[in-house]
Each structure stands twice: as C-alpha cells, then as structure tokens.
Amino acid sequence: MTVSALTLPSNRQQTVPGEAHLKFLLDPQMPLVLPMKQVQEVLVLSANRLTPMPNMPACVIGLMNRRSRVLWVVDLTRMLGTPPLDLNTQQHSLVIIRPGNIALGVVVQRVEGMVWLTPDQIQPPPSHVPSSLLTYLRGCVLQEQAIWFVLDALSLLQSPVLHNSPALL
C-alpha cells in the first residue's frame, strides 16, 4: 500500500459536525457539558494551592494564583444547589471558565473529555430539573442513555450568589 492511499486527498477535509464541548461530572448521575469556547483551561489543582477566604458564600472555596492572575474558585455543586462534593481531598479537578474578560475556577468531580454537539441536538431541559439549576442551563442533550446538561458559563459568572458578596466578581 502506498502512502498516498493512507492520506485524504487535499480537496477533502475531515470535519466533525457541531461545536466542541467539555464533558465533566458533578456526580455519577449528572454529566454536564460546557462549550469549549467558554473554557480557558482544565487542570488538576493541589488543595494546598487554594487560599480559603472567610465570610464568603458556601460555594466559594477560595482564591488561587494561575499564570500571575488571581482567580476565585467555587464548588460548582454548591453553586448549582446539588449535593456537594467531598472537598477533603488532596487535589481537585478544576475547569477555568472565561466567557468574556472575567475568569472563574469551578471544581468538578471529574473531567470526562470532549464531545461535539450540533445546535439542533440541544433541547429544552426536562420539567423535573431543579429550578436552582435551570438558571445556568442552555439546555440538555440525550446521549448514551443519559441526559447531559449544557451549561452556560456566562450565566455562572452572573450568578446572584457571586454578585451578592462585595469582594467577588
């Protein structure tokens, strides 16, 4: 077999339909996705790299320094009103969201990878979704016998929980 038989012709390009989304879990029953254009970075952060801050909302874990910038870090489960994560671990899975000029670190249970979704796959959320979660959703997608909730990072940054405290965002 020749090398040219293994490559695509230059006039044909492989394309993946849809927009890239980061898939992560808040708990095993709650997969979430965020558009990659709203994600700055994903990392595993040592717990001792977080500086706790007193008198903050329950969802605020503390501050971190990343690339000479100080960022607030929140527990996404507490912010969304779902059962909280166990934060007594040595390290956290962290997604840094940046839908505009402001960045925020959100702690999640586990990052699962990337998926590609087309706009027509995103449907309105089902009626049984808690109202505390609805505010932050763009919709949901039925995939792999599960409902994936599509979050909107801008809605997370505009959360009243974050804006009711004078020192935050």
N, C-alpha and C positions, 0 to 999 in steps of 0.2 A: 504494500500500500504506500502511495506517495504522500508526502507531507501536505500537498495541496488538497488531497482528499479528506484530510482531517480538519482543515480550516474552512470557515464560512467564506463564501465569495464576498468581495469588498462591497458589493451593492446590496447585500442582505445583512442586516444587523439584528442580533438577538435583542429583543426588548421584553421587559417584564411589564405586564399591564398594571396600571394603578400607581399608587403612591406608597413609598416605604413607610412603615410604622414599626416602632419598637414595641415588642410584646414583653410584658412582665406580669408577675403575680403579686397580689396583696395577700392572698391566701390560696390554697389549692382550688377553691371553688370560685375564685374571682380573677380571671385573666383580664388584663387591661391592655390597651394599645394607645400609643401617642404618635402623632405624625412626626417623622424624623426631622422635618424642617423646624420643629419646635424643641428638639433635643440638641443640646450642646455637647454633652459628654455622658458616658456611663462609666462608673468606676466602683471598685471595692475600697471602702474607706475604713481605716482602723478607728475603732471607737475612741481611742485617746487623741485623735486629731480633731475632735469636736470640743468646743468650749461651751459648756452649759451656761445659759443666761437665766437669771432669776426673774420672777414676775412676768413671765411670758405665757401665752396661751398653751394649753396642754399639748397641742400638736407641734409646737416649736421645740426641737431637740437642742439647738444651739447654733453656734457660728463655726465656720471653717474657713481656712485660707486656701485658695486654689489659684495658682498662677498669679500671685500678687493681688488677688481680689478677695475680699471678704464676702462670704455668702451665708445667708440664713439657710438652715437645714430643718425640714419638717418631716414628721412621721405622716405619710400620706394616708394611712389607715385612720388615724385620729382626725385628720382634716376632713375626710370623706364620711366620717361617722360610722365606720365599720369596725369590727373587733380589732384592737390594737396589736401591733407586732411585739414580739419579745425583744426589747432593746438592750437586754443584759447580755449582749454578745460581744465578742472581740472585734468584729468587723460588720459593716453594713453595706448592702448593695444600694448604690446611690445613683440616681438619674438627675443630671443637672439640666433643667429646662430653661429655655431662653426664647420665648416667643417674640421678643422685641429687644429693648435695651436692658431689661432687668432680668437677672438670673436667680434661680432658686434651686436648692438641692432638695430632692424628695427621696426619702428612704422607702424602699420597697422590699418585699420578701425575697424575690429572685427575678433576675432578668432572663428571659427565655430566648431572645433572638429577635429577628426581624421577619415581618410579613408584608406582603404587598396587597393593598386593598384599593378597589376602584370606588368612586363616589356612589355608584348605584348599589354597592354591597352594604353601605351604611344605612341602617333603618332606624326609625324612632325606637327608643327604649321601651321594653315591655312595661305594663302598668304596675307590676309588683316591685319595681325598682324603688328603693327608699328615696324620699324627697331630698334628703341630705346629699345624695349622690347625683340626682338629676341636674342640679345647677352646674355641674362640672362636665357634663357629657355632651358630645356632638351626636351621639347615637350609639348603636350597637351592631354587631355583626354575628351571624350564626355561623360558626366554624367548628369542625371536629366535634360535633355533638355538644357544643358549649356556646354560651353567649360571651363574646368578647366585648367589653365596654370600651368605647372610643372616647378618650378624654380630650379636653381642650386645655392646653397649658395656659393660655391667656385667662381663661375663667379661673384657673387655680390661683394665678397671681392676683386676680381681682377679688379674691375671697374676702368676705367681711371678717372672717377670723383673723386674717393677716392685717387688715386695714383698721381694725378697731384698737390695735395696740400702737401707741405713738412711735415706738422705736423701730417698728417693722416697716418694710417696703414703703 
